[in-house]
């Protein structure tokens, strides 16, 4: 399942770090974070999507505490 979210983050380097960390989560097929448009596109397993999304939010906050993901 592929979904798009508003993702507020302060800098392009931070966005790249979060993207790399999220990409390593089991069940994530692909993730793209666009700093300029403040968007994240997440493609993950359908059956576990809600659990994966919670882990994505936790991972993003761990890497960059000031980021905000609008679900």
N, C-alpha and C positions, 0 to 999 in steps of 0.2 A: 504494500500500500504506500502510495506517495502522497504526502501532504505538505502544504506550504504554511509557514508561520511567520509572524512579525517577530524579529529578533533584534533587540536594541543592544548594541555593543559599541564601545568607545573607540576602538582602533582596528585597522586592518590586520595588524600582527596578532592581536588578541583573537580576532575572528578565525585566523588560520590555525592558531593553537587549539581553539575549541573544536574546530572542524576535524583536526587530526585526532583529538581525544575521542570525539563522538564516533568517528569512523571505526575505532577499535572495539566498540561495544558489540557483543554477540547479537545477531539478528538484524543489524543495520546493513543494508545493501549499499546505500550511498547517502551522502549528505553534502550539501552545498550551502555555504554561508556567504551571502553577498553583503559586504560591509556598506557599500554605497546605497543600496536600496533597503538595508536593514531587514533582510529576509533570509529565512532558512528553509530549504527544501529537504525533507527527510523521507527516504524510501527504506521501509523496514518490513519485517514479517507481519502479515495480516493478523495472525492468531495471537501474537504477543505484542501488538503495537502499543497498547496502553502502558504495559510494563516497561517496554523499551523507551517510550516517551518520558516516563518518570526518571529512568536512568539517564537519559539525555539531559534533562533539566539539572539533575544532581551533578553530573559530570561538568556541564557548562559552568555551574556556580562554583565548582571546585577550582576550575582553571581560571575563571574570570568572575569574581564575586559580584561585580557591578552589572553584569549582563542581565537582560530581561527577555524571557520567552513568553509571548502571548499565545496561550493555547485556546 
